[in-house]
Amino acid sequence: MNKDKNKKTLDESEIRKSVRDFYTDIATGKKKTNVDSNELNKALGYSKEQLDSVPEEANMGLGCGNPHEKAKPVLGETVLDLGCGKGFDVFIAAKAVGENGYVIGVDSSIDMVEKARYIGTKRKFNNVNFRLGEIEYLPVADNSLDIVISNCVINLSTQKQQVYNEIHRVLKKGGRIGISDITQAKPLPQSVLDNPKMYGT
């Protein structure tokens, strides 16, 4: 008997919903991360200056690195953050690009987007924009960005090649990327692969 025939095939929409629900629960406070966000982000390489530039309510401690280290946004540039959450990396980039620059955050959770918009308005970040959308199909024009950053989000996608196709589409010629993420070092147990809820944790 072919053992592969016994393997469950997960529905992609089920996985997407699980990921979206997980982060929606965090945005609305139903789920807690139970980490010291500042200490975690220091350990991940964020500087004191960067952390001081971010509204406290946007710092959820959900990243796995510092995408700004490689991307290095500068004054006047346009930046996109994939899976922006409440805007943590967007607000850091907004300070780096200054008033003449612009930063877009995209997230698939409407609750995250609404929280980010509220924080941005409350803290008077006039050079940011938060959009509801999926990273596989970005609500962003072709050849319009200097930089794309992402912090521990692309691993959540079931269509990673499509994500990179979109990054290539929206970047200007000579544009840059700064990605912090995790990768799989060895096969996961089938019990994990068969459980869509594990894709969001």
C-alpha positions in Angstrom: 0.0 0.0 0.0 1.2 3.5 -0.8 1.5 5.3 2.5 1.1 8.6 0.8 -2.5 7.8 0.0 -3.2 7.8 3.7 -1.9 11.3 4.2 -4.4 14.0 4.7 -4.4 16.9 2.2 -5.1 20.2 3.9 -7.3 22.7 2.2 -5.3 25.9 1.5 -8.2 28.1 2.5 -8.4 26.3 5.9 -4.8 27.0 6.5 -5.2 30.7 5.5 -8.2 31.0 7.9 -6.3 29.5 10.7 -3.4 31.9 10.3 -5.7 34.9 10.0 -7.7 33.8 13.1 -4.6 33.3 15.1 -3.4 36.9 14.5 -6.8 38.3 14.8 -7.1 36.8 18.3 -3.8 38.5 19.2 -5.0 41.8 17.7 -8.2 41.7 19.7 -6.5 40.5 23.0 -8.1 37.1 23.0 -4.7 35.5 22.8 -1.6 36.8 24.6 2.0 36.3 23.5 3.4 36.2 27.0 6.8 37.6 26.1 8.6 40.8 27.1 8.4 42.4 23.7 11.2 45.0 24.4 13.6 42.4 25.6 12.8 40.0 22.8 13.3 42.8 20.2 16.6 43.8 21.7 17.8 40.2 21.4 16.7 40.2 17.8 18.9 43.1 17.0 16.7 46.2 17.2 18.5 49.3 18.5 17.3 51.4 21.4 16.7 54.2 19.0 14.5 52.0 16.8 12.5 50.7 19.8 12.0 54.2 21.2 10.5 55.3 17.9 7.7 52.8 18.0 4.4 53.3 19.9 4.3 50.8 22.7 1.0 49.4 21.7 2.4 48.4 18.3 5.1 46.3 19.8 3.7 42.7 20.1 6.9 40.7 20.1 6.0 38.6 17.1 9.1 38.9 15.0 12.2 36.7 14.6 14.8 39.2 13.5 15.4 42.8 12.3 14.6 43.3 8.6 15.9 46.9 8.7 19.5 45.7 9.3 19.8 44.6 5.7 17.2 46.9 4.0 18.5 50.1 5.7 15.7 52.5 4.6 16.9 56.1 4.1 15.2 59.5 3.8 12.7 59.8 1.0 12.3 56.2 0.2 9.1 54.2 -0.2 8.8 51.0 1.9 6.4 48.1 2.1 6.0 45.8 5.1 4.5 42.4 4.4 2.2 41.2 7.3 2.5 44.4 9.2 0.5 43.5 12.3 -0.1 46.6 14.4 2.6 48.5 12.5 5.8 47.8 14.5 8.2 47.7 11.6 6.2 50.2 9.6 6.7 52.9 12.3 10.4 52.2 12.5 10.7 52.6 8.8 8.5 55.7 8.9 11.1 57.4 11.1 13.9 56.3 8.9 12.4 57.6 5.6 11.2 60.9 7.1 8.4 63.2 6.1 9.3 62.9 2.4 9.2 59.1 2.5 6.3 56.7 2.7 5.6 53.4 4.3 2.8 50.9 3.4 1.8 48.1 5.7 -0.3 45.1 4.4 -2.0 42.6 6.6 -4.7 40.0 6.0 -6.4 40.6 9.4 -8.8 43.5 9.4 -8.4 43.8 13.1 -4.6 44.2 12.8 -5.1 46.8 10.1 -7.6 48.8 12.1 -5.4 48.8 15.2 -2.4 49.9 13.1 -4.5 52.7 11.5 -5.7 53.9 14.9 -2.2 53.9 16.3 -0.8 55.7 13.3 -3.4 58.4 13.5 -3.2 58.8 17.3 0.6 59.1 17.2 0.5 61.4 14.1 2.5 59.2 11.7 1.5 61.1 8.5 3.7 59.1 6.1 2.2 55.7 6.6 -0.7 53.8 5.1 -2.2 50.4 6.2 -4.0 48.2 3.7 -6.0 45.0 4.0 -4.6 42.4 1.7 -2.8 39.1 1.2 1.0 39.0 0.7 0.4 36.7 -2.3 -1.7 39.4 -4.0 -0.5 42.7 -2.9 -2.7 45.8 -3.1 0.3 47.8 -4.4 1.2 49.2 -7.9 3.9 47.8 -10.1 7.4 49.2 -9.8 6.5 51.6 -7.0 8.7 50.7 -4.1 12.3 51.1 -3.1 12.2 48.5 -0.4 10.1 45.5 0.8 10.6 44.2 4.3 9.0 41.3 6.1 9.5 40.0 9.7 8.6 36.3 10.2 5.6 36.3 7.8 6.5 34.6 4.5 6.9 31.3 6.3 3.1 31.5 7.0 2.3 31.5 3.3 1.3 28.4 1.4 2.4 30.0 -1.9 5.9 31.3 -1.2 6.9 31.6 -4.8 3.9 33.8 -5.5 4.9 36.0 -2.6 8.4 36.5 -4.2 6.8 37.1 -7.6 4.7 39.9 -6.0 7.8 41.4 -4.3 9.5 41.4 -7.7 6.5 43.0 -9.3 6.1 45.9 -6.8 9.8 46.8 -6.5 11.5 49.4 -8.7 14.5 48.4 -10.7 17.4 48.2 -8.2 15.0 47.9 -5.3 16.0 46.1 -2.1 14.5 43.5 0.3 15.0 42.9 4.0 13.6 39.7 5.2 13.8 38.0 8.6 12.2 34.6 8.8 12.5 31.0 9.9 13.1 27.9 7.8 12.5 24.2 8.3 15.6 22.3 9.4 14.0 18.8 9.4 10.6 17.3 8.5 7.7 18.1 10.8 5.6 15.3 12.3 2.5 14.4 10.2 0.3 15.3 13.2 1.5 18.9 12.8 1.2 18.9 9.1 -2.4 17.6 9.3 -3.5 20.3 11.8 -4.3 23.7 10.2 -4.2 25.4 13.6 -0.5 24.7 13.8 0.2 26.9 10.8 -0.6 30.1 12.7 1.3 29.4 16.0 
